[in-house]
Amino acid sequence: MELHQRAWLEKRSFVLLPNKLKLYLKDTEGEYENYISYENLKSEAQIRCRKNSKLLFVTIAAISFAICILLQGLLINQGFNYAIVVPLTIAAIFATLYQVKKQNYVIVETFDRKKVIFLRDKPNRQALEKFLNQLWRHRKKYLREKYFYINHNHDLKQQTERLRWLLEQNIITKAEFKSAQEDWIIDKTYQS
């Protein structure tokens, strides 16, 4: 499954592979391609919003300038001054740009403190949610196939740590965790 996202001068593509996630980013700074293994992805996602602080500053400055012009006109008894229209128009334009450029992200972190960033509304929320659900399914299937087994060459502590990690990552349930531990202990073929 693939997800392609576009925003302003930026293109992001994500491809689910059998054992990893392929990332592709193209923006004004160049092109970037990376692969992240399913083992390295954390099992939760965060929603964040990026706001353009420069546009917010210009909007506040324009509103402040308009208020200063209004107060000056009231203090010298001129009444309403039409010079206030220009800063208010500028403030309205920048406030609109600020709202348009505000971008919501869904962030999935990795265990090595990197971030996989998805644009929340590109192409739409349903497409992103469908892709993320598929990502979690692929990850779960891959990790179960690779790590959810009894290895007779490892001791009980290593087995338990591996199972506990699978449980923490929501790959297996508590019942499966207990059952696997019991199977490992009961298995007569294990040689300590």
VOVOZA-233294 format. One record per atom (N, C-alpha, C): residue number from 1; chain; atom name; x, y, z. Coordinates in pm, 1 decimal, decimal comma. Layout:
BEGIN
 resi chain name        X        Y        Z
  NUM     A   CA        X        Y        Z
...
// end
This chain:
BEGIN
 resi chain name        X        Y        Z
    1     A    N     84,5   -118,0      0,0
    1     A   CA      0,0      0,0      0,0
    1     A    C     88,7    123,8      0,0
    2     A    N     40,8    227,5    -64,3
    2     A   CA    116,1    352,2    -75,4
    2     A    C     29,6    469,8    -34,1
    3     A    N     95,9    574,9     15,2
    3     A   CA     29,3    700,4     48,4
    3     A    C    113,8    812,8     -8,8
    4     A    N     50,9    899,6    -88,1
    4     A   CA    120,9   1012,7   -148,2
    4     A    C     55,2   1140,4    -98,2
    5     A    N    138,6   1234,3    -51,1
    5     A   CA     87,8   1359,1      3,9
    5     A    C    159,9   1476,5    -60,5
    6     A    N     84,6   1584,4    -82,7
    6     A   CA    142,1   1707,5   -138,7
    6     A    C     94,0   1826,3    -56,7
    7     A    N    187,7   1919,1    -33,2
    7     A   CA    154,3   2044,6     33,8
    7     A    C    253,0   2151,0    -12,7
    8     A    N    202,7   2260,5    -62,5
    8     A   CA    281,1   2371,3   -116,0
    8     A    C    392,6   2319,3   -205,4
    9     A    N    516,4   2329,3   -164,7
    9     A   CA    630,1   2286,4   -247,3
    9     A    C    689,1   2156,0   -195,3
   10     A    N    608,6   2072,3   -138,2
   10     A   CA    655,0   1951,6    -71,3
   10     A    C    575,2   1830,6   -117,6
   11     A    N    646,1   1719,7   -138,8
   11     A   CA    581,1   1594,2   -175,3
   11     A    C    634,9   1485,8    -82,2
   12     A    N    544,3   1407,3    -24,3
   12     A   CA    581,1   1296,7     62,7
   12     A    C    516,4   1169,4      9,8
   13     A    N    593,3   1060,8     12,4
   13     A   CA    539,7    930,6    -26,9
   13     A    C    582,1    827,6     75,7
   14     A    N    490,2    736,5    105,5
   14     A   CA    514,6    629,4    202,1
   14     A    C    470,3    498,5    137,7
   15     A    N    556,3    396,5    147,3
   15     A   CA    525,7    266,8     87,9
   15     A    C    547,6    159,3    192,9
   16     A    N    446,8     73,6    211,9
   16     A   CA    459,0    -37,9    304,9
   16     A    C    526,2   -154,8    234,5
   17     A    N    639,9   -195,9    284,6
   17     A   CA    712,0   -311,7    233,7
   17     A    C    694,8   -425,5    334,1
   18     A    N    730,7   -547,7    299,7
   18     A   CA    708,4   -660,1    392,5
   18     A    C    775,6   -644,6    529,1
   19     A    N    894,4   -581,8    534,9
   19     A   CA    964,7   -572,5    662,7
   19     A    C   1004,4   -431,1    703,1
   20     A    N    962,2   -329,9    625,5
   20     A   CA    997,7   -192,0    658,7
   20     A    C    906,8    -92,7    587,7
   21     A    N    918,8     31,9    629,7
   21     A   CA    843,7    142,6    571,3
   21     A    C    939,9    226,1    488,2
   22     A    N    903,1    252,4    363,0
   22     A   CA    985,4    335,0    274,9
   22     A    C    930,5    477,5    278,7
   23     A    N   1019,9    574,5    298,9
   23     A   CA    983,4    715,3    303,7
   23     A    C   1050,4    789,0    189,1
   24     A    N    977,7    879,4    126,8
   24     A   CA   1034,2    962,6     21,3
   24     A    C    983,7   1104,2     42,4
   25     A    N   1076,5   1200,9     45,6
   25     A   CA   1041,2   1340,6     65,0
   25     A    C   1111,6   1424,2    -40,9
   26     A    N   1035,8   1510,4   -106,1
   26     A   CA   1092,6   1603,5   -203,6
   26     A    C   1040,1   1742,3   -169,1
   27     A    N   1133,0   1834,6   -143,9
   27     A   CA   1093,5   1971,7   -114,2
   27     A    C   1196,2   2067,2   -175,0
   28     A    N   1193,9   2192,0   -135,7
   28     A   CA   1283,6   2292,0   -194,2
   28     A    C   1429,7   2265,5   -160,3
   29     A    N   1455,7   2188,0    -56,7
   29     A   CA   1593,3   2157,4    -17,0
   29     A    C   1648,8   2034,7    -88,9
   30     A    N   1566,7   1960,1   -160,0
   30     A   CA   1613,6   1844,0   -234,3
   30     A    C   1524,7   1722,7   -212,7
   31     A    N   1581,6   1604,6   -240,9
   31     A   CA   1508,9   1478,7   -226,9
   31     A    C   1571,8   1395,0   -117,0
   32     A    N   1488,4   1318,4    -48,5
   32     A   CA   1533,6   1237,4     63,2
   32     A    C   1457,0   1105,7     60,9
   33     A    N   1529,5    993,9     71,2
   33     A   CA   1466,3    862,6     75,7
   33     A    C   1525,4    785,6    192,4
   34     A    N   1439,2    716,8    266,2
   34     A   CA   1485,3    642,4    382,7
   34     A    C   1396,1    520,5    403,0
   35     A    N   1449,5    422,6    473,5
   35     A   CA   1375,0    302,5    509,5
   35     A    C   1379,2    287,7    660,2
   36     A    N   1264,7    258,1    720,5
   36     A   CA   1258,2    238,2    865,2
   36     A    C   1198,8    100,7    890,6
   37     A    N   1274,2     18,9    964,2
   37     A   CA   1226,5   -117,0    992,7
   37     A    C   1109,3   -110,8   1090,1
   38     A    N   1023,1   -210,2   1081,5
   38     A   CA    907,1   -214,2   1169,7
   38     A    C    948,1   -229,9   1316,0
   39     A    N   1063,2   -292,7   1342,1
   39     A   CA   1111,5   -305,7   1479,5
   39     A    C   1142,6   -169,9   1540,0
   40     A    N   1182,5    -75,5   1456,9
   40     A   CA   1225,6     54,7   1506,1
   40     A    C   1110,3    152,3   1529,1
   41     A    N    992,2    123,5   1474,9
   41     A   CA    876,8    212,9   1493,8
   41     A    C    813,9    192,0   1630,4
   42     A    N    778,7    301,4   1696,0
   42     A   CA    701,9    291,1   1820,0
   42     A    C    556,1    266,0   1784,0
   43     A    N    481,9    213,4   1879,3
   43     A   CA    346,1    169,2   1847,5
   43     A    C    238,8    275,7   1866,0
   44     A    N    278,2    401,0   1886,3
   44     A   CA    176,9    504,6   1900,2
   44     A    C    206,2    622,3   1807,7
   45     A    N    103,5    699,2   1778,9
   45     A   CA    115,2    817,3   1693,7
   45     A    C     66,8    938,5   1770,9
   46     A    N    123,3   1053,6   1738,9
   46     A   CA     84,5   1179,6   1802,2
   46     A    C     35,3   1276,3   1694,8
   47     A    N    -59,2   1360,3   1732,7
   47     A   CA   -108,6   1462,7   1641,2
   47     A    C    -53,2   1595,8   1688,5
   48     A    N      9,2   1667,8   1597,1
   48     A   CA     66,4   1798,3   1630,8
   48     A    C     26,0   1898,8   1524,6
   49     A    N     34,3   2024,2   1560,9
   49     A   CA     -0,9   2132,3   1469,6
   49     A    C    117,8   2227,7   1460,1
   50     A    N    157,6   2260,6   1337,8
   50     A   CA    266,3   2356,6   1316,9
   50     A    C    204,3   2488,2   1272,9
   51     A    N    240,9   2592,3   1344,1
   51     A   CA    190,1   2725,0   1311,9
   51     A    C    306,6   2812,0   1268,1
   52     A    N    280,4   2903,5   1176,7
   52     A   CA    384,0   2992,1   1126,3
   52     A    C    392,6   3114,2   1216,4
   53     A    N    495,4   3120,2   1298,7
   53     A   CA    507,6   3227,7   1397,1
   53     A    C    533,6   3362,4   1331,2
   54     A    N    596,4   3365,0   1214,1
   54     A   CA    621,8   3492,0   1144,9
   54     A    C    490,4   3556,6   1100,5
   55     A    N    400,7   3475,9   1044,6
   55     A   CA    271,1   3530,7   1003,0
   55     A    C    190,6   3579,8   1123,4
   56     A    N    197,7   3504,9   1233,6
   56     A   CA    127,5   3547,3   1355,5
   56     A    C    183,1   3679,9   1405,5
   57     A    N    315,5   3695,4   1403,5
   57     A   CA    378,6   3819,5   1448,3
   57     A    C    335,0   3938,1   1361,8
   58     A    N    335,7   3921,9   1229,0
   58     A   CA    294,7   4030,5   1139,1
   58     A    C    148,2   4066,9   1162,3
   59     A    N     64,1   3966,0   1185,2
   59     A   CA    -78,3   3991,0   1212,4
   59     A    C    -95,2   4072,7   1340,6
   60     A    N    -26,9   4032,7   1445,6
   60     A   CA    -36,5   4104,9   1573,9
   60     A    C     20,1   4245,7   1560,1
   61     A    N    130,2   4261,0   1486,4
   61     A   CA    189,6   4393,4   1465,9
   61     A    C     94,5   4484,8   1389,4
   62     A    N     29,4   4432,4   1286,0
   62     A   CA    -63,9   4513,3   1207,2
   62     A    C   -184,9   4554,3   1291,5
   63     A    N   -236,3   4463,7   1373,0
   63     A   CA   -349,3   4497,4   1461,7
   63     A    C   -306,0   4602,4   1563,8
   64     A    N   -186,3   4585,6   1619,1
   64     A   CA   -134,6   4683,6   1716,2
   64     A    C   -118,1   4820,1   1652,7
   65     A    N    -67,2   4825,1   1530,8
   65     A   CA    -50,2   4951,3   1459,5
   65     A    C   -185,8   5017,8   1435,6
   66     A    N   -285,6   4939,7   1397,7
   66     A   CA   -420,3   4994,4   1375,1
   66     A    C   -477,9   5051,2   1504,9
   67     A    N   -455,7   4980,4   1616,1
   67     A   CA   -505,1   5029,5   1746,3
   67     A    C   -433,9   5159,0   1784,2
   68     A    N   -303,8   5167,8   1757,5
   68     A   CA   -229,2   5291,2   1787,1
   68     A    C   -283,4   5408,8   1707,2
   69     A    N   -312,5   5386,4   1579,6
   69     A   CA   -368,4   5493,4   1495,2
   69     A    C   -504,8   5536,3   1548,4
   70     A    N   -587,9   5439,3   1588,2
   70     A   CA   -720,0   5470,6   1643,0
   70     A    C   -708,1   5551,2   1772,3
   71     A    N   -620,4   5508,0   1862,2
   71     A   CA   -601,3   5578,9   1989,0
   71     A    C   -546,7   5719,8   1966,4
   72     A    N   -454,8   5735,5   1872,9
   72     A   CA   -400,8   5868,1   1843,1
   72     A    C   -512,5   5959,9   1793,8
   73     A    N   -596,2   5906,4   1705,6
   73     A   CA   -707,1   5987,1   1654,6
   73     A    C   -803,6   6026,5   1765,0
   74     A    N   -829,0   5937,8   1859,9
   74     A   CA   -919,5   5969,7   1971,0
   74     A    C   -856,9   6069,7   2068,1
   75     A    N   -726,2   6059,9   2089,2
   75     A   CA   -659,0   6150,7   2183,2
   75     A    C   -652,5   6293,5   2131,9
   76     A    N   -637,8   6311,3   2003,4
   76     A   CA   -630,8   6448,2   1950,2
   76     A    C   -765,9   6493,1   1893,8
   77     A    N   -869,7   6420,2   1932,0
   77     A   CA  -1007,9   6454,9   1898,2
   77     A    C  -1035,3   6465,1   1748,3
   78     A    N   -971,0   6378,4   1670,5
   78     A   CA  -1001,0   6375,7   1527,8
   78     A    C  -1114,5   6279,0   1497,6
   79     A    N  -1147,6   6194,4   1592,0
   79     A   CA  -1249,5   6093,9   1566,9
   79     A    C  -1190,0   5976,8   1489,2
   80     A    N  -1273,1   5914,0   1408,3
   80     A   CA  -1228,7   5796,7   1332,0
   80     A    C  -1134,5   5839,7   1219,5
   81     A    N  -1020,6   5777,5   1212,2
   81     A   CA   -921,7   5809,2   1110,8
   81     A    C   -921,4   5695,4   1007,7
   82     A    N   -932,6   5729,4    881,9
   82     A   CA   -937,3   5627,3    776,6
   82     A    C   -801,4   5559,9    753,4
   83     A    N   -696,6   5611,9    813,8
   83     A   CA   -564,3   5549,3    802,8
   83     A    C   -562,5   5412,6    871,3
   84     A    N   -663,0   5388,2    954,2
   84     A   CA   -672,7   5259,8   1024,9
   84     A    C   -709,6   5145,1    930,9
   85     A    N   -768,8   5176,6    815,1
   85     A   CA   -816,6   5075,1    722,2
   85     A    C   -701,3   4992,0    664,7
   86     A    N   -590,1   5056,8    630,7
   86     A   CA   -477,5   4986,4    569,4
   86     A    C   -418,5   4882,2    665,9
   87     A    N   -382,7   4918,3    790,9
   87     A   CA   -328,7   4814,6    880,0
   87     A    C   -429,4   4703,9    912,0
   88     A    N   -558,0   4738,6    921,2
   88     A   CA   -657,8   4634,4    946,6
   88     A    C   -670,6   4540,4    827,1
   89     A    N   -661,0   4593,2    706,0
   89     A   CA   -664,6   4509,3    586,4
   89     A    C   -542,9   4416,3    583,5
   90     A    N   -426,1   4471,7    614,7
   90     A   CA   -303,8   4390,2    619,6
   90     A    C   -317,4   4281,6    726,2
   91     A    N   -371,2   4317,4    842,1
   91     A   CA   -390,8   4220,5    950,5
   91     A    C   -486,0   4109,3    907,4
   92     A    N   -593,8   4145,8    837,2
   92     A   CA   -690,3   4045,5    791,4
   92     A    C   -626,7   3950,3    689,9
   93     A    N   -544,9   4004,9    600,0
   93     A   CA   -478,5   3920,7    500,2
   93     A    C   -382,7   3823,3    566,9
   94     A    N   -300,8   3874,0    658,1
   94     A   CA   -203,8   3786,2    724,5
   94     A    C   -270,9   3687,5    819,8
   95     A    N   -381,7   3727,0    881,8
   95     A   CA   -455,6   3633,0    967,2
   95     A    C   -512,8   3518,9    883,1
   96     A    N   -561,3   3551,5    763,7
   96     A   CA   -612,8   3448,3    673,6
   96     A    C   -500,7   3355,9    628,3
   97     A    N   -386,2   3412,2    591,1
   97     A   CA   -270,8   3330,6    551,9
   97     A    C   -224,7   3240,6    666,4
   98     A    N   -228,2   3295,9    786,5
   98     A   CA   -189,0   3217,4    904,1
   98     A    C   -279,2   3094,7    919,9
   99     A    N   -408,5   3113,7    903,7
   99     A   CA   -502,5   3001,8    916,2
   99     A    C   -485,9   2900,6    803,4
  100     A    N   -459,7   2949,7    681,2
  100     A   CA   -444,9   2860,3    566,4
  100     A    C   -316,9   2777,8    577,2
  101     A    N   -208,0   2838,9    620,8
  101     A   CA    -78,7   2770,5    625,2
  101     A    C    -60,8   2683,5    750,1
  102     A    N   -153,3   2692,1    845,0
  102     A   CA   -144,1   2608,5    964,7
  102     A    C   -160,4   2462,7    921,1
  103     A    N    -66,7   2377,4    960,8
  103     A   CA    -66,5   2239,8    913,5
  103     A    C    -68,8   2142,9   1030,7
  104     A    N   -158,6   2045,6   1024,6
  104     A   CA   -164,9   1939,6   1125,3
  104     A    C    -84,9   1819,9   1077,3
  105     A    N    -14,0   1757,8   1170,7
  105     A   CA     69,9   1642,7   1140,0
  105     A    C     33,8   1525,8   1229,4
  106     A    N     58,1   1406,5   1180,7
  106     A   CA     55,8   1286,1   1261,9
  106     A    C    200,2   1237,5   1264,4
  107     A    N    253,7   1222,6   1385,0
  107     A   CA    394,4   1187,4   1401,1
  107     A    C    406,2   1050,6   1465,6
  108     A    N    484,1    963,7   1402,5
  108     A   CA    517,8    833,4   1457,8
  108     A    C    666,9    837,4   1487,9
  109     A    N    701,9    818,3   1614,0
  109     A   CA    842,7    823,1   1652,3
  109     A    C    907,1    685,8   1639,2
  110     A    N   1039,7    687,4   1631,3
  110     A   CA   1116,8    564,2   1627,6
  110     A    C   1193,7    551,1   1758,9
  111     A    N   1247,1    433,3   1783,6
  111     A   CA   1321,7    411,1   1906,7
  111     A    C   1454,4    485,9   1908,5
  112     A    N   1504,8    528,2   1793,8
  112     A   CA   1628,5    606,6   1790,6
  112     A    C   1599,2    756,2   1778,6
  113     A    N   1482,1    796,3   1826,5
  113     A   CA   1439,5    936,2   1840,5
  113     A    C   1422,6   1011,0   1707,7
  114     A    N   1398,2    939,6   1602,2
  114     A   CA   1364,0   1003,2   1475,7
  114     A    C   1212,6   1008,6   1465,5
  115     A    N   1163,2   1083,8   1367,1
  115     A   CA   1019,3   1099,7   1352,2
  115     A    C    977,8   1074,8   1208,0
  116     A    N    868,0   1003,5   1193,1
  116     A   CA    803,6    987,2   1063,4
  116     A    C    683,2   1080,0   1066,7
  117     A    N    681,6   1176,7    976,1
  117     A   CA    580,0   1282,1    980,6
  117     A    C    485,6   1268,2    861,7
  118     A    N    357,4   1253,3    893,9
  118     A   CA    251,7   1245,4    793,1
  118     A    C    171,0   1374,6    798,2
  119     A    N    133,0   1427,7    682,9
  119     A   CA     42,7   1543,0    678,1
  119     A    C    -97,6   1490,4    707,6
  120     A    N   -163,9   1546,9    804,9
  120     A   CA   -290,4   1489,3    853,6
  120     A    C   -404,0   1496,7    752,7
  121     A    N   -411,1   1603,2    676,6
  121     A   CA   -526,3   1623,3    587,9
  121     A    C   -493,1   1607,1    440,0
  122     A    N   -382,3   1541,6    408,3
  122     A   CA   -343,7   1525,9    268,4
  122     A    C   -334,6   1379,1    234,5
  123     A    N   -394,8   1322,1    136,5
  123     A   CA   -499,3   1383,5     55,2
  123     A    C   -627,4   1408,5    135,5
  124     A    N   -653,2   1326,2    239,4
  124     A   CA   -762,8   1351,9    333,3
  124     A    C   -739,4   1264,9    456,7
  125     A    N   -814,0   1291,7    561,5
  125     A   CA   -793,9   1217,8    687,7
  125     A    C   -825,1   1069,5    674,4
  126     A    N   -925,9   1035,3    596,6
  126     A   CA   -964,0    894,6    580,3
  126     A    C   -851,2    814,7    514,3
  127     A    N   -787,9    873,4    412,4
  127     A   CA   -677,6    803,9    344,7
  127     A    C   -560,8    782,5    439,9
  128     A    N   -530,3    883,4    521,7
  128     A   CA   -421,5    869,2    618,6
  128     A    C   -454,9    764,7    723,9
  129     A    N   -577,5    767,7    776,1
  129     A   CA   -617,7    668,8    876,9
  129     A    C   -612,1    526,8    819,7
  130     A    N   -656,0    510,7    696,7
  130     A   CA   -650,2    379,0    632,1
  130     A    C   -505,2    333,3    617,3
  131     A    N   -416,9    424,6    575,1
  131     A   CA   -276,3    389,4    559,8
  131     A    C   -213,7    353,9    694,7
  132     A    N   -241,1    434,0    797,3
  132     A   CA   -183,8    405,0    929,8
  132     A    C   -234,7    271,7    984,2
  133     A    N   -362,1    240,1    962,5
  133     A   CA   -414,2    109,4   1004,6
  133     A    C   -340,7     -3,8    933,0
  134     A    N   -316,1     13,1    804,8
  134     A   CA   -241,6    -87,4    729,7
  134     A    C    -96,8    -96,6    779,6
  135     A    N    -37,7     18,2    811,8
  135     A   CA     98,7     19,2    866,7
  135     A    C    105,2    -61,7    995,0
  136     A    N      8,6    -39,4   1086,3
  136     A   CA      8,8   -113,6   1214,1
  136     A    C    -15,8   -262,7   1190,1
  137     A    N   -102,0   -296,6   1093,5
  137     A   CA   -125,8   -438,7   1062,3
  137     A    C     -0,5   -505,8   1005,5
  138     A    N     64,5   -438,3    909,7
  138     A   CA    188,2   -493,4    852,2
  138     A    C    294,0   -511,6    960,9
  139     A    N    307,3   -411,2   1044,9
  139     A   CA    406,7   -416,1   1152,7
  139     A    C    377,6   -532,1   1246,7
  140     A    N    251,4   -545,4   1286,6
  140     A   CA    212,6   -651,8   1379,3
  140     A    C    237,9   -790,0   1317,9
  141     A    N    197,9   -806,8   1193,1
  141     A   CA    217,2   -935,1   1126,5
  141     A    C    365,1   -969,4   1115,9
  142     A    N    445,2   -872,6   1074,2
  142     A   CA    588,9   -895,1   1059,1
  142     A    C    654,3   -931,0   1192,9
  143     A    N    624,4   -853,2   1297,2
  143     A   CA    687,0   -877,7   1427,7
  143     A    C    640,2  -1009,0   1489,2
  144     A    N    515,5  -1046,1   1469,2
  144     A   CA    467,1  -1176,7   1519,5
  144     A    C    541,0  -1291,1   1450,4
  145     A    N    553,2  -1281,2   1317,5
  145     A   CA    621,0  -1387,5   1243,9
  145     A    C    768,7  -1397,7   1281,1
  146     A    N    831,4  -1284,2   1307,1
  146     A   CA    974,9  -1284,5   1333,0
  146     A    C   1010,7  -1316,5   1478,1
  147     A    N    928,1  -1273,9   1575,0
  147     A   CA    968,9  -1282,4   1715,2
  147     A    C    879,7  -1367,6   1805,2
  148     A    N    763,5  -1405,5   1760,0
  148     A   CA    670,8  -1477,6   1848,9
  148     A    C    685,7  -1628,0   1828,0
  149     A    N    789,7  -1683,5   1889,7
  149     A   CA    817,9  -1826,4   1880,9
  149     A    C    904,3  -1866,3   2000,4
  150     A    N    920,8  -1995,1   2018,2
  150     A   CA   1007,9  -2046,6   2123,3
  150     A    C   1142,5  -2080,5   2060,4
  151     A    N   1246,5  -2021,7   2114,8
  151     A   CA   1381,7  -2048,3   2067,1
  151     A    C   1453,8  -2130,6   2173,4
  152     A    N   1486,3  -2251,6   2141,8
  152     A   CA   1548,0  -2341,6   2239,7
  152     A    C   1694,1  -2308,3   2265,7
  153     A    N   1751,6  -2217,2   2190,0
  153     A   CA   1891,6  -2179,1   2210,2
  153     A    C   1907,3  -2062,3   2306,6
  154     A    N   1797,3  -2004,5   2350,2
  154     A   CA   1803,2  -1892,7   2445,0
  154     A    C   1746,8  -1936,1   2579,6
  155     A    N   1788,8  -1865,8   2682,6
  155     A   CA   1737,4  -1900,0   2815,5
  155     A    C   1602,9  -1831,7   2840,9
  156     A    N   1545,5  -1864,9   2953,6
  156     A   CA   1412,5  -1814,7   2991,1
  156     A    C   1410,4  -1662,0   2998,2
  157     A    N   1516,5  -1601,1   3048,6
  157     A   CA   1520,0  -1455,0   3062,5
  157     A    C   1513,6  -1387,4   2925,0
  158     A    N   1590,3  -1435,4   2828,3
  158     A   CA   1588,1  -1377,6   2693,7
  158     A    C   1451,8  -1396,2   2627,7
  159     A    N   1394,2  -1514,7   2646,7
  159     A   CA   1260,8  -1541,6   2591,4
  159     A    C   1158,1  -1445,4   2651,1
  160     A    N   1164,5  -1430,5   2782,4
  160     A   CA   1068,0  -1345,5   2852,5
  160     A    C   1083,0  -1199,9   2809,5
  161     A    N   1206,1  -1151,6   2794,0
  161     A   CA   1228,1  -1013,1   2750,7
  161     A    C   1172,3   -990,0   2610,1
  162     A    N   1193,6  -1086,1   2521,7
  162     A   CA   1141,9  -1073,3   2386,2
  162     A    C    989,3  -1071,6   2386,8
  163     A    N    929,6  -1159,7   2465,0
  163     A   CA    782,6  -1163,7   2475,7
  163     A    C    728,3  -1036,0   2540,2
  164     A    N    798,2   -986,3   2642,4
  164     A   CA    754,2   -863,6   2710,1
  164     A    C    758,4   -745,4   2612,5
  165     A    N    861,7   -740,6   2529,1
  165     A   CA    871,5   -633,9   2429,9
  165     A    C    754,6   -643,1   2331,8
  166     A    N    721,7   -763,2   2287,5
  166     A   CA    606,5   -780,9   2198,1
  166     A    C    477,2   -737,1   2265,3
  167     A    N    463,8   -766,6   2393,6
  167     A   CA    345,3   -725,1   2468,4
  167     A    C    339,5   -572,2   2479,8
  168     A    N    451,6   -508,8   2511,6
  168     A   CA    456,2   -362,5   2523,7
  168     A    C    423,9   -293,8   2391,9
  169     A    N    459,0   -356,3   2282,5
  169     A   CA    433,6   -298,8   2150,4
  169     A    C    295,2   -334,7   2095,7
  170     A    N    212,7   -397,9   2178,8
  170     A   CA     77,5   -439,1   2140,1
  170     A    C     76,4   -536,4   2022,5
  171     A    N    180,0   -617,8   2013,1
  171     A   CA    187,7   -718,2   1907,7
  171     A    C    119,0   -846,3   1954,8
  172     A    N    132,3   -875,8   2082,2
  172     A   CA     63,9   -991,0   2140,7
  172     A    C    -19,9   -943,3   2258,6
  173     A    N   -116,8  -1026,0   2297,9
  173     A   CA   -202,1   -993,2   2412,0
  173     A    C   -141,2  -1051,1   2539,0
  174     A    N   -196,6  -1011,0   2652,8
  174     A   CA   -149,7  -1066,4   2780,7
  174     A    C   -171,6  -1216,5   2786,5
  175     A    N   -283,7  -1261,8   2732,7
  175     A   CA   -312,4  -1405,9   2731,0
  175     A    C   -209,0  -1480,7   2646,5
  176     A    N   -173,3  -1425,6   2531,7
  176     A   CA    -71,1  -1488,1   2447,9
  176     A    C     65,0  -1487,3   2517,3
  177     A    N     94,6  -1379,8   2588,0
  177     A   CA    220,0  -1370,5   2663,5
  177     A    C    229,1  -1481,8   2767,2
  178     A    N    122,9  -1497,7   2846,1
  178     A   CA    121,9  -1602,6   2949,7
  178     A    C    125,8  -1741,3   2887,5
  179     A    N     50,9  -1760,9   2781,6
  179     A   CA     47,3  -1891,1   2715,2
  179     A    C    184,7  -1926,7   2658,7
  180     A    N    252,0  -1831,4   2597,4
  180     A   CA    384,3  -1857,0   2540,3
  180     A    C    484,8  -1889,9   2650,0
  181     A    N    477,8  -1819,6   2762,1
  181     A   CA    567,8  -1850,2   2874,3
  181     A    C    543,0  -1990,9   2927,0
  182     A    N    416,5  -2025,9   2939,9
  182     A   CA    383,0  -2160,0   2989,8
  182     A    C    428,6  -2267,1   2891,2
  183     A    N    407,4  -2244,1   2761,4
  183     A   CA    451,7  -2339,6   2660,2
  183     A    C    602,8  -2357,2   2665,2
  184     A    N    672,8  -2247,2   2685,2
  184     A   CA    818,4  -2253,5   2689,8
  184     A    C    864,8  -2334,8   2810,4
  185     A    N    801,5  -2312,2   2923,3
  185     A   CA    841,6  -2382,1   3046,1
  185     A    C    802,5  -2531,2   3039,2
  186     A    N    685,1  -2559,2   2983,1
  186     A   CA    635,2  -2697,0   2978,4
  186     A    C    706,3  -2778,6   2870,2
  187     A    N    754,6  -2710,7   2765,6
  187     A   CA    817,0  -2781,9   2652,3
  187     A    C    928,2  -2873,0   2699,9
  188     A    N    911,6  -3001,2   2681,0
  188     A   CA   1005,5  -3101,5   2729,6
  188     A    C   1131,7  -3108,8   2644,7
  189     A    N   1128,2  -3053,7   2522,7
  189     A   CA   1243,5  -3065,8   2435,7
  189     A    C   1350,0  -2962,6   2468,3
  190     A    N   1318,6  -2866,9   2554,2
  190     A   CA   1416,9  -2762,4   2587,4
  190     A    C   1529,1  -2822,3   2672,5
  191     A    N   1651,6  -2792,8   2634,6
  191     A   CA   1768,2  -2838,5   2708,6
  191     A    C   1832,1  -2718,1   2774,9
  192     A    N   1837,6  -2715,4   2908,1
  192     A   CA   1895,6  -2600,4   2976,0
  192     A    C   2045,8  -2614,6   2990,2
// end
